[in-house]
C-alpha cells in the first residue's frame, strides 16, 4: 500500500557499506568518510559540550508547536548580534533538524512556483523535489565552471508552466564547499527578494567558512517583505547532530504556516533537546564556538588537501564545509573506489549522488567525483587515513 522510495544518497552508501562489511559506518574501527557529521567532542580552544541538562516536571509536557521561546529568543539574538539581522522570535520556527524544515518549506510551496537549483548539490534535495513532484531548472555547477556559478548563471528560465521561482541553495555548498559571500551573496539576496521570486538558503555549515562565518541574513533588509527562508541547525556548528534540532528564519506569515503544520504534522520538537541547544547558543559560548570550529576544520581542510593532491586527486574544493570534493586519479568510478575502500572499513560518497539529475554511468559528469568527509575525524587519524587511501589508489 505504500509507494516505494529508495534511501537518500548518503544512506544508500551506508547500506551498501553494511552489506559489504556487516558493520555500520561510524562504529568503532570504521572510517566514516561518507558521513556528514562533525566531531562531537570539545575542539582545541573551543567550549566544552554540556554533559547534562536539568529538567523539571513541566519540561516533560508537550512542547510548543513553533518551538520553545527560550530557544527562539537565543536564535534571534544570535543572528542579530552577528549579522545585524533585525529578526525576532516570531521569525523563527524550530524543526527536528534542518532537513524537516527544508522539506516543509518545499511541501507548502504553491504549485505555480518552480525550483532553481545548482546541478551539483546536497543529495536529499533530489529526493525531496522528486517525491514532491516539483518542476526544476538547473543552474550550471560542473567541472567546466569549477562548480562556481557566476551571477549570470542564475538567470534561469522558469520551468514548465510555473510563473514564480524559488532558489534552493546550500551555502557553503554541500558537497563542494564553495562559499557564496560578500557582494555575490548580497546580489543573490537582492535578486530573489523581488516579487514572484524567493530563496531557501541552507546554512548548515555556516560556521565552517574561511575566514569567517557567512549568512544571507546579513543582506536581508526586511525579511517580512521577502519570500526568503534561512535554514540553520545545531547539527554542524554546535556539534550536536544527535539533538535533531534545526530552525527556519522567515517572514512571520510563513512562520505561522509552519506553526500550523507542526500542530498536525510534528507535534513540536523535544523540549529537552531545545533547552540543551539554547544553552549552546549562550552568547559568549557561541562566539567561542564560531572561532574554534572555523580554526580546527580549516586546518583539517588544508591538511587533507595536501594529502589528496599528493595522491593525484584533482580537487575543486571551496573554502567552506568539512568535505573535499574532487575527481579520482585514473579512469575508474567512485563506486569502484568504494569497493576497494570497503575492504578497509572505509567509504566515501560517490559524486553521482550529488547530481540533481542523477546521471549515472560513464556518461554522467560526476561518476569519477567523490565527497570525502573529514568532519568526524580527529587530527590524529590523518596518517592512517592517507595510508588507506594510498592503498586503494
TORTORDO-591933 format. One line per 3 residues: number of its first residue (from 1); for each residue x, y, z of N, C-alpha, C. Coordinates in steps of 0.2 Angstrom, whole numbers. Example, Ala and Ser with C-alpha at 12.3 -4.5 7.8 and 13.67 -1.06 7.14 Angstrom:
2
1	66,-28,39,62,-22,39,66,-16,39 | 64,-11,35,68,-5,36,64,0,39
This chain:
393
1	4,-6,0,0,0,0,4,6,0 | 11,6,2,15,12,2,19,12,-5 | 20,18,-7,24,20,-13,31,18,-11
4	34,14,-15,41,13,-14,46,19,-15 | 51,20,-11,56,25,-12,63,23,-10 | 68,25,-14,75,22,-11,77,27,-6
7	82,25,-2,85,29,3,89,35,0 | 90,40,4,94,46,2,101,44,1 | 104,47,-3,111,45,-6,116,43,-1
10	117,47,5,121,45,10,119,38,13 | 113,37,14,111,31,17,111,25,12 | 111,27,6,112,22,1,119,19,1
13	124,24,2,131,22,3,132,18,10 | 128,20,15,129,17,22,126,10,21 | 121,9,18,118,2,17,122,-2,13
16	125,0,8,130,-4,4,136,-6,8 | 138,-1,12,144,-2,17,142,-8,22 | 136,-8,25,134,-13,29,134,-19,26
19	131,-20,20,130,-26,16,137,-29,15 | 142,-25,14,149,-27,12,153,-29,18 | 152,-26,24,156,-27,29,153,-29,36
22	146,-30,36,142,-31,42,144,-27,47 | 145,-20,46,146,-15,51,143,-9,49 | 142,-5,54,138,2,52,144,7,52
25	144,11,46,149,16,46,149,21,51 | 154,22,55,154,27,61,155,23,67 | 154,16,67,156,12,73,163,12,74
28	165,10,80,172,9,81,176,5,76 | 182,7,74,185,3,69,184,5,62 | 179,9,60,177,11,53,179,18,52
31	179,20,46,182,26,44,176,30,40 | 172,34,43,166,37,41,167,43,36 | 170,42,31,172,47,26,166,49,22
34	161,45,22,155,46,18,149,50,22 | 151,51,28,145,54,33,146,61,34 | 141,65,35,141,72,36,140,74,43
37	144,72,48,143,74,54,150,77,57 | 150,81,62,156,84,65,158,80,71 | 164,81,73,166,78,80,161,81,85
40	160,77,90,155,78,95,159,79,102 | 165,81,101,170,82,107,172,89,107 | 175,91,112,177,98,113,183,99,108
43	183,105,104,188,106,100,194,111,103 | 200,111,100,205,115,103,203,122,103 | 203,125,109,201,132,110,194,133,110
46	190,128,110,183,128,110,179,127,116 | 173,129,117,169,127,123,168,120,124 | 167,118,130,165,111,132,158,110,130
49	156,104,128,149,102,127,146,100,133 | 141,103,135,137,101,142,136,93,142 | 137,90,147,136,83,148,129,81,152
52	125,86,153,119,85,157,115,91,156 | 108,90,157,103,96,157,98,94,162 | 97,99,166,92,98,172,85,100,170
55	81,95,171,74,96,169,69,96,176 | 63,99,175,58,99,180,52,96,177 | 47,95,181,41,91,178,38,95,172
58	38,101,172,35,105,167,38,104,160 | 45,102,160,49,101,154,47,95,151 | 43,91,154,41,84,151,34,85,147
61	31,91,147,25,92,144,26,92,137 | 20,93,133,21,94,126,24,100,124 | 29,101,119,32,107,118,28,111,113
64	29,118,113,26,122,109,27,121,101 | 21,122,97,21,120,90,27,123,86 | 28,130,87,33,133,83,40,133,86
67	41,130,93,47,130,96,47,134,103 | 51,132,107,51,135,114,54,142,114 | 51,146,118,53,153,117,60,154,119
70	63,150,124,70,151,126,75,150,120 | 73,145,116,77,143,110,76,149,105 | 70,150,103,69,155,98,72,162,100
73	72,164,106,75,170,108,82,170,107 | 85,164,109,93,163,108,94,164,100 | 90,160,96,92,160,89,91,167,86
76	86,171,88,85,178,85,91,182,88 | 93,182,94,98,186,97,105,184,93 | 106,178,92,112,176,88,113,179,82
79	108,179,77,108,182,71,108,190,71 | 105,192,76,105,200,77,112,202,79 | 115,198,83,122,200,85,127,200,80
82	127,194,76,132,193,72,131,195,64 | 125,196,63,123,198,56,118,204,55 | 117,208,61,113,213,61,106,212,58
85	103,206,59,98,203,55,91,207,57 | 90,210,62,83,213,64,78,208,64 | 79,202,67,73,197,67,71,196,74
88	65,193,75,63,192,82,61,185,83 | 59,182,89,57,175,90,51,174,85 | 47,179,83,42,177,79,44,176,72
91	50,177,70,53,175,64,56,168,64 | 55,164,69,59,158,70,54,152,71 | 55,147,67,51,140,68,57,135,69
94	55,131,74,60,125,76,58,119,73 | 62,115,70,61,108,67,66,103,70 | 64,97,69,69,91,71,74,90,66
97	79,96,66,84,96,61,83,100,56 | 88,101,51,87,106,46,83,103,40 | 84,96,39,80,93,33,72,94,34
100	69,93,40,62,93,40,60,100,39 | 64,105,41,62,112,39,62,114,32 | 67,111,28,68,112,21,62,108,17
103	61,102,20,55,98,17,48,102,18 | 47,104,24,41,108,25,40,114,20 | 46,118,19,46,124,15,44,122,8
106	47,117,5,45,114,-1,38,112,-2 | 36,108,3,30,105,3,24,110,2 | 25,116,6,20,121,6,20,126,0
109	25,125,-4,25,130,-10,19,129,-14 | 17,134,-17,11,134,-21,13,131,-28 | 8,128,-32,10,124,-37,13,128,-43
112	12,135,-43,15,138,-49,22,141,-47 | 25,138,-42,32,140,-40,37,135,-43 | 41,137,-47,46,132,-50,52,133,-45
115	57,128,-46,63,127,-42,69,129,-47 | 74,133,-44,80,134,-47,85,131,-42 | 90,127,-45,94,123,-40,101,122,-44
118	107,122,-41,113,121,-44,113,113,-46 | 116,111,-51,116,104,-54,120,100,-49 | 125,102,-45,128,99,-40,127,101,-33
121	123,97,-29,120,100,-23,119,94,-18 | 117,96,-12,116,92,-6,111,86,-8 | 113,80,-8,109,74,-10,102,74,-8
124	100,75,-2,92,75,-1,88,80,-5 | 91,85,-7,87,89,-11,83,86,-17 | 87,81,-20,85,77,-26,79,73,-24
127	79,70,-18,74,66,-16,68,70,-14 | 69,75,-11,63,80,-9,59,82,-15 | 63,85,-20,60,88,-26,56,82,-30
130	59,76,-30,56,71,-34,50,69,-31 | 50,67,-24,44,65,-21,38,70,-21 | 40,77,-21,35,82,-21,33,84,-28
133	36,81,-33,35,82,-40,35,90,-42 | 41,93,-40,42,100,-41,45,101,-48 | 44,106,-52,47,107,-58,53,111,-57
136	59,109,-60,65,111,-59,69,113,-65 | 73,119,-64,78,121,-69,85,121,-65 | 90,118,-69,96,118,-66,101,124,-67
139	105,126,-62,110,131,-63,116,127,-64 | 120,129,-69,127,126,-71,131,126,-65 | 133,120,-63,138,119,-57,142,112,-59
142	148,113,-62,151,107,-65,158,108,-66 | 162,103,-68,169,104,-69,171,110,-74 | 167,112,-78,168,117,-83,168,124,-80
145	164,125,-75,164,131,-71,167,130,-64 | 170,125,-63,174,123,-57,169,123,-51 | 162,122,-53,157,121,-48,156,128,-44
148	157,133,-48,156,140,-45,152,144,-50 | 146,144,-50,141,148,-54,142,155,-53 | 142,159,-59,143,166,-59,136,169,-59
151	135,176,-58,129,179,-57,124,177,-63 | 127,177,-69,123,176,-75,120,169,-75 | 123,164,-72,121,158,-72,114,157,-68
154	113,162,-64,106,161,-60,100,164,-64 | 102,166,-70,96,169,-75,93,163,-78 | 90,159,-74,87,153,-77,80,154,-80
157	78,150,-85,71,151,-87,66,147,-82 | 60,150,-81,55,147,-77,53,140,-80 | 53,135,-76,52,128,-78,44,127,-79
160	43,123,-85,36,121,-86,31,127,-87 | 25,126,-83,20,131,-83,20,135,-77 | 26,136,-74,27,140,-67,28,147,-69
163	25,151,-64,26,159,-65,30,162,-60 | 32,158,-55,36,161,-50,42,156,-48 | 47,158,-45,53,154,-45,56,155,-38
166	58,149,-35,62,148,-29,69,145,-30 | 74,149,-27,81,146,-27,82,142,-21 | 85,136,-22,87,131,-16,94,131,-17
169	97,133,-11,105,133,-11,108,132,-5 | 112,127,-4,116,126,2,122,131,1 | 124,134,7,129,139,7,133,139,14
172	139,136,15,143,134,9,140,127,6 | 142,126,0,138,121,-4,141,114,-1 | 136,110,0,137,103,1,135,99,-5
175	140,97,-9,147,94,-7,153,98,-8 | 153,103,-12,159,106,-15,163,110,-10 | 159,113,-5,162,118,0,163,125,-3
178	160,126,-9,161,133,-12,156,137,-8 | 159,143,-6,156,148,-2,154,154,-6 | 147,156,-5,145,162,-9,145,167,-3
181	148,173,-4,149,178,2,149,185,-1 | 149,190,3,151,197,1,146,199,-4 | 148,203,-9,144,206,-14,140,201,-18
184	143,195,-19,140,190,-23,134,187,-19 | 134,186,-13,129,184,-9,123,190,-8 | 126,196,-7,121,201,-7,117,202,-14
187	120,201,-20,117,201,-26,111,195,-27 | 113,189,-24,108,184,-24,102,186,-20 | 103,188,-14,98,190,-9,93,195,-13
190	96,200,-16,93,206,-19,89,203,-25 | 92,198,-29,88,196,-35,82,192,-33 | 83,188,-27,77,183,-26,73,186,-20
193	74,193,-19,69,196,-14,64,200,-18 | 64,200,-25,59,203,-29,53,199,-29 | 47,203,-31,41,200,-31,41,194,-36
196	38,188,-34,37,182,-38,43,178,-38 | 48,180,-33,54,176,-33,55,175,-25 | 59,169,-23,61,168,-17,67,163,-16
199	69,162,-10,75,158,-10,75,154,-3 | 78,148,-3,80,145,3,87,144,3 | 90,147,8,97,147,10,98,142,15
202	101,136,14,103,131,19,110,132,21 | 110,135,28,116,137,30,119,132,36 | 118,126,35,120,121,40,127,121,41
205	132,123,37,139,124,38,141,131,39 | 137,135,41,138,142,42,145,144,46 | 146,140,51,152,141,55,159,139,51
208	158,135,46,164,132,43,166,136,37 | 166,142,37,168,146,31,175,150,33 | 180,149,29,186,153,30,186,159,26
211	187,165,29,190,166,35,185,167,41 | 178,168,39,173,169,45,166,166,42 | 162,165,47,155,163,45,151,167,41
214	147,165,37,143,168,32,136,167,33 | 131,172,32,124,171,32,121,176,27 | 116,173,24,112,178,20,108,183,24
217	107,182,30,103,186,34,107,193,35 | 113,193,34,117,200,34,114,205,28 | 111,202,23,109,206,17,102,207,16
220	98,204,21,90,204,21,88,210,25 | 86,215,21,84,222,25,77,221,29 | 72,218,26,66,217,30,63,210,28
223	64,205,32,63,198,30,55,197,29 | 51,202,32,44,201,31,42,203,24 | 46,207,20,44,209,14,47,204,8
226	49,198,10,53,193,6,49,187,7 | 51,182,2,50,175,2,56,171,3 | 61,174,7,67,171,8,67,167,15
229	70,161,15,70,156,21,77,155,22 | 79,156,28,86,154,30,86,148,35 | 89,143,33,89,137,37,95,136,41
232	95,134,48,101,133,52,99,127,56 | 105,124,59,104,119,64,109,118,69 | 108,115,74,113,113,79,118,108,77
235	116,104,71,120,98,69,127,99,68 | 129,105,64,136,105,62,140,110,67 | 138,117,66,141,122,70,142,121,78
238	136,118,80,136,117,88,138,110,90 | 139,106,85,142,99,86,137,94,89 | 131,95,88,126,90,92,121,87,87
241	123,83,82,119,80,77,113,76,81 | 115,73,86,110,69,89,104,72,93 | 105,79,94,100,83,97,94,84,92
244	95,83,85,90,84,80,86,90,81 | 90,96,81,86,102,82,89,107,76 | 84,110,72,85,114,67,80,120,67
247	81,125,63,76,130,63,76,134,56 | 71,137,55,70,141,49,68,148,51 | 72,153,48,71,160,49,67,163,43
250	61,166,44,57,168,38,52,173,40 | 48,176,35,43,181,37,38,178,42 | 35,182,46,31,180,51,25,176,48
253	23,178,42,17,175,39,19,168,37 | 25,166,36,27,159,34,28,155,40 | 30,159,46,31,155,52,24,153,55
256	19,157,53,13,155,55,11,148,52 | 12,147,46,11,141,42,15,135,45 | 21,136,47,25,131,50,22,129,57
259	20,134,60,16,133,67,10,128,66 | 6,130,61,0,126,60,2,119,57 | 7,118,53,10,112,51,12,108,57
262	16,111,61,18,107,67,12,104,71 | 7,108,71,1,106,76,-2,99,74 | -1,98,67,-4,91,65,2,87,62
265	7,89,60,12,85,57,18,83,61 | 20,87,66,26,86,71,24,85,78 | 19,90,80,18,90,87,23,93,92
268	27,97,88,33,100,92,39,96,92 | 44,99,94,51,96,95,53,95,102 | 56,89,104,58,88,111,60,94,114
271	57,96,120,59,102,124,66,101,127 | 67,95,130,74,94,132,80,96,127 | 79,93,121,83,95,116,84,102,114
274	78,106,114,78,113,113,81,117,119 | 80,115,125,84,118,131,91,117,130 | 93,111,128,101,110,128,104,114,123
277	100,115,117,103,119,111,103,126,113 | 98,128,117,98,135,119,104,137,123 | 106,132,128,112,133,132,118,134,127
280	118,130,122,124,130,117,124,137,114 | 119,141,113,119,147,110,119,153,115 | 121,152,121,123,157,125,128,161,122
283	127,168,122,131,172,118,139,172,118 | 142,172,124,149,171,125,151,164,122 | 147,159,124,149,152,122,149,152,114
286	144,154,111,144,153,104,149,158,100 | 151,163,103,157,167,100,163,163,100 | 164,159,105,170,155,106,169,149,101
289	163,146,100,162,140,96,163,142,89 | 161,148,87,162,150,80,169,150,78 | 173,153,82,181,153,81,184,147,81
292	182,142,86,186,136,87,184,131,81 | 177,131,79,175,127,73,179,129,67 | 179,136,66,182,138,60,190,136,60
295	193,137,65,200,136,65,202,129,64 | 199,125,68,200,117,68,199,114,61 | 193,116,58,191,112,52,194,116,46
298	196,122,46,200,125,41,207,122,41 | 210,120,47,217,117,47,216,110,44 | 211,106,46,209,100,43,209,100,35
301	205,105,33,204,105,26,211,106,22 | 215,110,25,221,112,22,226,106,22 | 226,102,28,230,96,28,228,91,24
304	221,89,23,219,84,19,220,86,11 | 220,92,10,221,95,3,228,93,1 | 233,94,5,240,92,3,240,84,2
307	237,80,6,237,73,5,234,71,-1 | 228,73,-2,224,71,-9,228,73,-15 | 231,79,-15,235,81,-21,241,77,-22
310	244,75,-17,250,70,-17,248,63,-20 | 241,61,-19,239,55,-22,236,56,-29 | 236,62,-32,234,63,-38,227,65,-39
313	223,66,-34,216,69,-35,216,76,-37 | 211,77,-42,210,84,-44,205,87,-40 | 207,92,-36,202,95,-31,199,101,-34
316	192,102,-32,188,108,-34,185,111,-27 | 188,109,-21,185,111,-15,185,118,-14 | 180,121,-11,180,128,-9,183,129,-2
319	181,135,1,183,137,7,179,136,13 | 174,131,12,169,130,17,167,123,18 | 163,121,23,161,114,25,167,110,28
322	165,104,28,171,99,30,171,93,26 | 171,95,19,172,90,14,177,92,9 | 180,87,6,184,88,0,180,85,-6
325	180,89,-11,177,87,-17,181,87,-23 | 182,81,-26,187,81,-31,186,74,-36 | 190,74,-41,190,69,-46,195,64,-45
328	194,58,-45,198,52,-44,204,52,-49 | 210,50,-47,215,49,-52,213,42,-56 | 216,41,-62,214,35,-66,208,36,-69
331	205,30,-71,199,30,-75,193,27,-72 | 194,25,-66,188,21,-63,184,25,-59 | 178,23,-57,172,27,-55,173,27,-47
334	169,31,-44,168,32,-37,165,25,-34 | 161,22,-37,158,16,-35,163,11,-35 | 168,10,-40,173,6,-40,178,7,-34
337	179,14,-33,184,16,-27,181,13,-21 | 174,14,-20,171,12,-14,172,4,-13 | 172,0,-18,173,-7,-17,179,-8,-14
340	185,-4,-16,191,-5,-13,191,-3,-6 | 188,3,-5,188,6,2,184,2,7 | 179,-2,5,175,-6,9,179,-11,13
343	184,-14,9,189,-19,11,193,-16,17 | 193,-10,18,197,-7,24,192,-3,29 | 186,-5,28,181,-2,33,180,5,32
346	181,7,26,180,14,24,176,15,18 | 174,22,17,169,23,11,168,31,11 | 167,33,4,166,40,3,159,40,-1
349	157,46,-2,150,47,-5,152,48,-13 | 149,44,-17,150,45,-24,147,51,-27 | 151,55,-31,148,61,-33,142,61,-37
352	140,55,-40,134,55,-44,128,56,-39 | 128,55,-33,123,55,-28,122,63,-27 | 126,67,-29,125,74,-28,123,78,-35
355	122,74,-40,119,76,-46,112,77,-46 | 109,83,-47,102,84,-46,98,81,-52 | 102,78,-57,98,74,-62,100,67,-62
358	104,65,-57,106,58,-56,108,55,-62 | 113,58,-66,116,55,-72,121,50,-70 | 120,44,-71,124,38,-69,128,35,-75
361	133,31,-73,137,28,-78,142,32,-81 | 146,30,-86,151,34,-89,149,40,-92 | 143,41,-94,141,47,-97,139,52,-92
364	139,51,-85,137,56,-80,143,60,-79 | 143,66,-78,148,71,-77,152,70,-70 | 149,67,-65,151,66,-59,153,59,-57
367	154,54,-62,155,47,-60,161,46,-57 | 166,50,-58,173,50,-55,174,54,-50 | 169,58,-47,170,63,-42,168,59,-35
370	171,62,-30,170,59,-23,169,65,-18 | 165,64,-13,164,69,-7,168,65,-2 | 173,68,1,177,65,7,175,69,13
373	173,66,18,171,70,24,177,69,29 | 179,75,31,184,75,37,181,77,43 | 174,78,43,170,81,49,171,77,55
376	170,70,55,171,66,61,178,64,63 | 183,66,59,190,64,60,194,68,65 | 197,64,70,201,68,74,208,69,70
379	212,74,73,218,76,70,223,70,70 | 222,66,74,227,60,75,225,55,69 | 220,55,66,218,50,61,221,51,54
382	224,56,53,227,58,46,231,53,43 | 236,51,47,241,47,44,238,40,42 | 234,37,46,231,31,44,226,32,39
385	222,38,38,218,39,33,222,39,26 | 227,43,26,231,43,20,234,36,18 | 236,32,23,238,26,21,233,21,18
388	227,22,20,222,18,17,220,20,10 | 220,27,9,218,30,3,224,28,-2 | 230,28,0,235,27,-5,235,20,-7
391	233,15,-2,232,8,-4,227,7,-10 | 222,11,-9,216,10,-13,217,14,-20 | 221,19,-20,223,22,-26,227,18,-30
